[in-house]
Amino acid sequence: MTAALPARARIGQRTLLITTAAVPLTGWTLHAVALHRQLAASRRDPLTGLLRRTAYTARARRILARHGERVAVVLVDVDHFKAVNDTFGHPAGDAVLAATGARLTAWAGPHASVGRLGGDEFAVVVEAEAGGRGRGFEQLLGMLCAPVVLDDGRAVDVAVSVGVATPAATGSRDLSTLQRAADTALYAGKHSGAVAVASRQDVTVPSVNGRRAGRPGTHTWGRAA
């Protein structure tokens, strides 16, 4: 008959068993965390932290389904972006894009869908009450056009073009239709210094990948245009 183990030995065995059992769980937990981070990284643009196309689209459609008429689709292009790269260098261009992403996020708030479509093109789908839309979009334009100060102290002037489409103005709640209308309005008002608001007429413009047909980059979403 085996003698009973001392209390200290029994406690030591239990500790060893618990520690051994925890090893596989810890390994799996670390693996799960790594997978989660990889998934999050695949959903977000590494430069701006904004949603990539697929994640942006999924979230935007949920917002449209939830809020119906109280939604605005906003498209933004950074004007003269090539000139920024040529004059100040590509790190400065990256700084302008990152600042634009941060400003869009700050303006739209945590419940919006804010995405970088590619190059210097951005999109926002946000709940917006009709009474405050004009003031809100003018505020956005002011935020986006503020100079970006580089690490070396140089200031880069920023200009943007903004197009806005709403279900009430266009008669549609379809995301692709609203984006096409906002894109058409944006280009109609390009370099005007004002927010261009889409109408029902802008819905009829032919599109590719939800953007105005003939626009550079429409056949391969993600290319700069």
C-alpha positions as YAML, in Angstrom:
chain: A
units: angstrom
residues:
- id: 1
  name: MET
  ca: [0.00, 0.00, 0.00]
- id: 2
  name: THR
  ca: [1.43, 3.36, -1.04]
- id: 3
  name: ALA
  ca: [1.93, 5.84, 1.74]
- id: 4
  name: ALA
  ca: [-0.08, 9.05, 1.52]
- id: 5
  name: LEU
  ca: [1.83, 12.00, 0.18]
- id: 6
  name: PRO
  ca: [2.56, 14.88, 2.53]
- id: 7
  name: ALA
  ca: [0.29, 17.90, 2.15]
- id: 8
  name: ARG
  ca: [3.09, 20.00, 0.64]
- id: 9
  name: ALA
  ca: [3.72, 17.34, -2.03]
- id: 10
  name: ARG
  ca: [0.04, 17.13, -2.88]
- id: 11
  name: ILE
  ca: [-0.12, 20.91, -3.32]
- id: 12
  name: GLY
  ca: [2.95, 20.77, -5.52]
- id: 13
  name: GLN
  ca: [1.38, 18.11, -7.73]
- id: 14
  name: ARG
  ca: [-1.81, 20.13, -8.13]
- id: 15
  name: THR
  ca: [0.22, 23.21, -9.06]
- id: 16
  name: LEU
  ca: [2.15, 21.21, -11.66]
- id: 17
  name: LEU
  ca: [-1.06, 19.79, -13.16]
- id: 18
  name: ILE
  ca: [-2.69, 23.22, -13.36]
- id: 19
  name: THR
  ca: [0.42, 24.75, -14.92]
- id: 20
  name: THR
  ca: [0.75, 21.92, -17.44]
- id: 21
  name: ALA
  ca: [-2.91, 22.11, -18.37]
- id: 22
  name: ALA
  ca: [-2.61, 25.86, -18.89]
- id: 23
  name: VAL
  ca: [0.22, 25.60, -21.41]
- id: 24
  name: PRO
  ca: [-1.89, 24.47, -24.41]
- id: 25
  name: LEU
  ca: [-4.59, 27.00, -23.52]
- id: 26
  name: THR
  ca: [-2.04, 29.81, -23.33]
- id: 27
  name: GLY
  ca: [-0.56, 28.75, -26.66]
- id: 28
  name: TRP
  ca: [-3.99, 28.72, -28.29]
- id: 29
  name: THR
  ca: [-4.85, 32.06, -26.75]
- id: 30
  name: LEU
  ca: [-1.70, 33.61, -28.18]
- id: 31
  name: HIS
  ca: [-2.52, 32.07, -31.55]
- id: 32
  name: ALA
  ca: [-6.06, 33.44, -31.40]
- id: 33
  name: VAL
  ca: [-4.79, 36.91, -30.52]
- id: 34
  name: ALA
  ca: [-2.36, 36.76, -33.44]
- id: 35
  name: LEU
  ca: [-5.15, 35.70, -35.81]
- id: 36
  name: HIS
  ca: [-7.38, 38.49, -34.51]
- id: 37
  name: ARG
  ca: [-4.64, 41.03, -35.13]
- id: 38
  name: GLN
  ca: [-4.05, 39.70, -38.64]
- id: 39
  name: LEU
  ca: [-7.78, 39.91, -39.37]
- id: 40
  name: ALA
  ca: [-7.94, 43.47, -38.02]
- id: 41
  name: ALA
  ca: [-4.91, 44.44, -40.10]
- id: 42
  name: SER
  ca: [-6.49, 42.98, -43.24]
- id: 43
  name: ARG
  ca: [-9.59, 45.13, -42.65]
- id: 44
  name: ARG
  ca: [-7.69, 48.40, -42.24]
- id: 45
  name: ASP
  ca: [-5.43, 50.51, -44.41]
- id: 46
  name: PRO
  ca: [-1.95, 50.48, -42.78]
- id: 47
  name: LEU
  ca: [-1.20, 54.14, -43.52]
- id: 48
  name: THR
  ca: [-4.41, 55.82, -42.37]
- id: 49
  name: GLY
  ca: [-5.97, 53.15, -40.15]
- id: 50
  name: LEU
  ca: [-9.23, 53.53, -42.09]
- id: 51
  name: LEU
  ca: [-11.33, 50.62, -43.26]
- id: 52
  name: ARG
  ca: [-10.45, 48.93, -46.52]
- id: 53
  name: ARG
  ca: [-13.06, 48.50, -49.23]
- id: 54
  name: THR
  ca: [-14.73, 45.27, -48.05]
- id: 55
  name: ALA
  ca: [-14.97, 46.27, -44.39]
- id: 56
  name: TYR
  ca: [-16.05, 49.82, -45.28]
- id: 57
  name: THR
  ca: [-18.78, 48.52, -47.61]
- id: 58
  name: ALA
  ca: [-20.16, 46.03, -45.09]
- id: 59
  name: ARG
  ca: [-20.34, 48.64, -42.33]
- id: 60
  name: ALA
  ca: [-21.77, 51.27, -44.67]
- id: 61
  name: ARG
  ca: [-24.60, 48.99, -45.74]
- id: 62
  name: ARG
  ca: [-25.46, 48.24, -42.11]
- id: 63
  name: ILE
  ca: [-25.67, 51.97, -41.40]
- id: 64
  name: LEU
  ca: [-27.93, 52.51, -44.42]
- id: 65
  name: ALA
  ca: [-30.18, 49.65, -43.38]
- id: 66
  name: ARG
  ca: [-30.41, 50.93, -39.81]
- id: 67
  name: HIS
  ca: [-30.89, 54.66, -40.36]
- id: 68
  name: GLY
  ca: [-32.61, 54.86, -43.76]
- id: 69
  name: GLU
  ca: [-33.16, 58.47, -44.82]
- id: 70
  name: ARG
  ca: [-30.96, 59.89, -42.04]
- id: 71
  name: VAL
  ca: [-27.71, 58.97, -43.81]
- id: 72
  name: ALA
  ca: [-25.19, 60.82, -45.94]
- id: 73
  name: VAL
  ca: [-22.57, 59.31, -48.24]
- id: 74
  name: VAL
  ca: [-19.52, 61.56, -48.53]
- id: 75
  name: LEU
  ca: [-16.70, 61.12, -51.05]
- id: 76
  name: VAL
  ca: [-13.45, 63.06, -50.70]
- id: 77
  name: ASP
  ca: [-10.53, 63.55, -53.10]
- id: 78
  name: VAL
  ca: [-7.31, 65.33, -52.14]
- id: 79
  name: ASP
  ca: [-6.67, 67.86, -54.90]
- id: 80
  name: HIS
  ca: [-3.23, 68.28, -56.49]
- id: 81
  name: PHE
  ca: [-1.92, 65.32, -54.54]
- id: 82
  name: LYS
  ca: [0.78, 64.52, -57.10]
- id: 83
  name: ALA
  ca: [2.10, 68.06, -56.71]
- id: 84
  name: VAL
  ca: [2.43, 67.49, -52.95]
- id: 85
  name: ASN
  ca: [4.54, 64.39, -53.57]
- id: 86
  name: ASP
  ca: [6.63, 66.13, -56.21]
- id: 87
  name: THR
  ca: [7.24, 69.26, -54.14]
- id: 88
  name: PHE
  ca: [7.62, 67.92, -50.61]
- id: 89
  name: GLY
  ca: [8.38, 64.23, -51.16]
- id: 90
  name: HIS
  ca: [6.38, 61.05, -50.66]
- id: 91
  name: PRO
  ca: [6.68, 61.08, -46.84]
- id: 92
  name: ALA
  ca: [4.86, 64.43, -46.93]
- id: 93
  name: GLY
  ca: [2.18, 62.91, -49.17]
- id: 94
  name: ASP
  ca: [1.79, 60.08, -46.66]
- id: 95
  name: ALA
  ca: [1.45, 62.64, -43.87]
- id: 96
  name: VAL
  ca: [-1.34, 64.41, -45.79]
- id: 97
  name: LEU
  ca: [-3.20, 61.13, -46.34]
- id: 98
  name: ALA
  ca: [-2.83, 60.13, -42.68]
- id: 99
  name: ALA
  ca: [-4.03, 63.56, -41.55]
- id: 100
  name: THR
  ca: [-7.01, 63.36, -43.91]
- id: 101
  name: GLY
  ca: [-7.96, 59.99, -42.48]
- id: 102
  name: ALA
  ca: [-7.66, 61.27, -38.90]
- id: 103
  name: ARG
  ca: [-9.74, 64.36, -39.69]
- id: 104
  name: LEU
  ca: [-12.48, 62.33, -41.37]
- id: 105
  name: THR
  ca: [-12.61, 59.99, -38.39]
- id: 106
  name: ALA
  ca: [-12.79, 62.88, -35.92]
- id: 107
  name: TRP
  ca: [-15.59, 64.54, -37.90]
- id: 108
  name: ALA
  ca: [-17.66, 61.41, -38.54]
- id: 109
  name: GLY
  ca: [-17.44, 59.90, -35.06]
- id: 110
  name: PRO
  ca: [-17.19, 56.28, -33.90]
- id: 111
  name: HIS
  ca: [-20.45, 55.04, -35.41]
- id: 112
  name: ALA
  ca: [-19.71, 55.97, -39.04]
- id: 113
  name: SER
  ca: [-18.05, 53.93, -41.77]
- id: 114
  name: VAL
  ca: [-14.88, 55.70, -42.87]
- id: 115
  name: GLY
  ca: [-12.80, 54.11, -45.62]
- id: 116
  name: ARG
  ca: [-9.85, 54.77, -47.89]
- id: 117
  name: LEU
  ca: [-10.87, 53.66, -51.37]
- id: 118
  name: GLY
  ca: [-7.37, 53.99, -52.78]
- id: 119
  name: GLY
  ca: [-4.75, 56.63, -53.46]
- id: 120
  name: ASP
  ca: [-6.11, 59.98, -52.31]
- id: 121
  name: GLU
  ca: [-9.78, 58.90, -52.34]
- id: 122
  name: PHE
  ca: [-11.85, 58.51, -49.18]
- id: 123
  name: ALA
  ca: [-15.47, 57.70, -48.36]
- id: 124
  name: VAL
  ca: [-17.68, 58.21, -45.32]
- id: 125
  name: VAL
  ca: [-21.16, 56.90, -44.58]
- id: 126
  name: VAL
  ca: [-22.57, 58.66, -41.55]
- id: 127
  name: GLU
  ca: [-25.89, 59.29, -39.87]
- id: 128
  name: ALA
  ca: [-26.78, 62.94, -40.51]
- id: 129
  name: GLU
  ca: [-29.90, 64.80, -39.51]
- id: 130
  name: ALA
  ca: [-31.27, 67.02, -42.27]
- id: 131
  name: GLY
  ca: [-31.23, 70.21, -40.19]
- id: 132
  name: GLY
  ca: [-27.51, 70.12, -39.47]
- id: 133
  name: ARG
  ca: [-26.19, 68.74, -42.73]
- id: 134
  name: GLY
  ca: [-25.12, 72.02, -44.36]
- id: 135
  name: ARG
  ca: [-23.24, 73.28, -41.32]
- id: 136
  name: GLY
  ca: [-21.69, 69.87, -40.72]
- id: 137
  name: PHE
  ca: [-20.32, 69.55, -44.25]
- id: 138
  name: GLU
  ca: [-18.90, 73.07, -44.24]
- id: 139
  name: GLN
  ca: [-17.19, 72.20, -40.97]
- id: 140
  name: LEU
  ca: [-15.77, 69.08, -42.59]
- id: 141
  name: LEU
  ca: [-14.41, 71.09, -45.52]
- id: 142
  name: GLY
  ca: [-12.68, 73.47, -43.14]
- id: 143
  name: MET
  ca: [-11.11, 70.62, -41.20]
- id: 144
  name: LEU
  ca: [-9.83, 68.86, -44.30]
- id: 145
  name: CYS
  ca: [-8.32, 72.01, -45.82]
- id: 146
  name: ALA
  ca: [-6.24, 72.93, -42.76]
- id: 147
  name: PRO
  ca: [-2.49, 72.84, -43.52]
- id: 148
  name: VAL
  ca: [-0.56, 69.72, -42.47]
- id: 149
  name: VAL
  ca: [2.61, 70.49, -40.51]
- id: 150
  name: LEU
  ca: [5.46, 68.06, -41.19]
- id: 151
  name: ASP
  ca: [7.98, 66.82, -38.64]
- id: 152
  name: ASP
  ca: [10.55, 69.30, -39.97]
- id: 153
  name: GLY
  ca: [8.20, 72.22, -39.42]
- id: 154
  name: ARG
  ca: [7.18, 72.78, -43.04]
- id: 155
  name: ALA
  ca: [3.48, 73.33, -43.65]
- id: 156
  name: VAL
  ca: [1.73, 71.67, -46.59]
- id: 157
  name: ASP
  ca: [-1.37, 73.44, -47.89]
- id: 158
  name: VAL
  ca: [-4.24, 71.00, -48.50]
- id: 159
  name: ALA
  ca: [-7.17, 71.32, -50.87]
- id: 160
  name: VAL
  ca: [-9.95, 68.77, -51.25]
- id: 161
  name: SER
  ca: [-13.07, 68.17, -53.32]
- id: 162
  name: VAL
  ca: [-16.12, 66.81, -51.52]
- id: 163
  name: GLY
  ca: [-19.28, 65.24, -52.93]
- id: 164
  name: VAL
  ca: [-22.31, 64.33, -50.82]
- id: 165
  name: ALA
  ca: [-25.32, 62.16, -51.62]
- id: 166
  name: THR
  ca: [-28.34, 61.45, -49.44]
- id: 167
  name: PRO
  ca: [-31.31, 59.12, -49.93]
- id: 168
  name: ALA
  ca: [-33.69, 62.09, -49.75]
- id: 169
  name: ALA
  ca: [-31.91, 64.01, -52.51]
- id: 170
  name: THR
  ca: [-31.28, 61.06, -54.82]
- id: 171
  name: GLY
  ca: [-34.28, 58.84, -54.16]
- id: 172
  name: SER
  ca: [-32.09, 55.80, -53.43]
- id: 173
  name: ARG
  ca: [-30.76, 53.94, -50.40]
- id: 174
  name: ASP
  ca: [-28.45, 51.74, -52.45]
- id: 175
  name: LEU
  ca: [-24.81, 52.28, -51.48]
- id: 176
  name: SER
  ca: [-23.41, 51.96, -55.02]
- id: 177
  name: THR
  ca: [-26.01, 54.39, -56.35]
- id: 178
  name: LEU
  ca: [-25.31, 56.91, -53.62]
- id: 179
  name: GLN
  ca: [-21.56, 56.64, -54.15]
- id: 180
  name: ARG
  ca: [-21.98, 57.15, -57.90]
- id: 181
  name: ALA
  ca: [-24.12, 60.24, -57.28]
- id: 182
  name: ALA
  ca: [-21.66, 61.65, -54.73]
- id: 183
  name: ASP
  ca: [-18.76, 60.97, -57.10]
- id: 184
  name: THR
  ca: [-20.53, 62.73, -59.97]
- id: 185
  name: ALA
  ca: [-21.30, 65.74, -57.78]
- id: 186
  name: LEU
  ca: [-17.70, 65.81, -56.55]
- id: 187
  name: TYR
  ca: [-16.31, 66.03, -60.07]
- id: 188
  name: ALA
  ca: [-18.90, 68.57, -61.16]
- id: 189
  name: GLY
  ca: [-17.72, 70.81, -58.32]
- id: 190
  name: LYS
  ca: [-14.00, 69.90, -58.53]
- id: 191
  name: HIS
  ca: [-11.67, 72.67, -57.26]
- id: 192
  name: SER
  ca: [-14.67, 74.88, -56.44]
- id: 193
  name: GLY
  ca: [-13.85, 75.11, -52.74]
- id: 194
  name: ALA
  ca: [-17.42, 74.12, -51.86]
- id: 195
  name: VAL
  ca: [-19.21, 70.92, -50.92]
- id: 196
  name: ALA
  ca: [-21.11, 69.56, -53.95]
- id: 197
  name: VAL
  ca: [-24.46, 67.93, -53.16]
- id: 198
  name: ALA
  ca: [-25.84, 65.29, -55.52]
- id: 199
  name: SER
  ca: [-29.32, 65.38, -57.03]
- id: 200
  name: ARG
  ca: [-31.54, 62.78, -58.70]
- id: 201
  name: GLN
  ca: [-29.96, 63.61, -62.04]
- id: 202
  name: ASP
  ca: [-26.58, 62.38, -60.77]
- id: 203
  name: VAL
  ca: [-28.03, 58.91, -60.17]
- id: 204
  name: THR
  ca: [-28.47, 58.33, -63.91]
- id: 205
  name: VAL
  ca: [-24.76, 58.62, -64.73]
- id: 206
  name: PRO
  ca: [-23.29, 55.23, -65.82]
- id: 207
  name: SER
  ca: [-20.97, 53.65, -63.27]
- id: 208
  name: VAL
  ca: [-18.24, 51.05, -62.84]
- id: 209
  name: ASN
  ca: [-17.67, 49.58, -59.37]
- id: 210
  name: GLY
  ca: [-20.04, 52.17, -57.98]
- id: 211
  name: ARG
  ca: [-18.05, 55.13, -59.38]
- id: 212
  name: ARG
  ca: [-18.64, 57.43, -62.33]
- id: 213
  name: ALA
  ca: [-17.85, 55.66, -65.62]
- id: 214
  name: GLY
  ca: [-14.79, 57.05, -67.36]
- id: 215
  name: ARG
  ca: [-13.21, 58.08, -64.07]
- id: 216
  name: PRO
  ca: [-9.56, 56.90, -63.82]
- id: 217
  name: GLY
  ca: [-9.23, 53.89, -61.55]
- id: 218
  name: THR
  ca: [-12.82, 52.66, -61.75]
- id: 219
  name: HIS
  ca: [-11.97, 49.32, -63.36]
- id: 220
  name: THR
  ca: [-9.55, 48.40, -60.56]
- id: 221
  name: TRP
  ca: [-10.86, 49.61, -57.22]
- id: 222
  name: GLY
  ca: [-8.00, 50.79, -55.03]
- id: 223
  name: ARG
  ca: [-5.97, 52.58, -57.70]
- id: 224
  name: ALA
  ca: [-5.48, 56.30, -57.32]
- id: 225
  name: ALA
  ca: [-7.64, 58.46, -59.56]
...
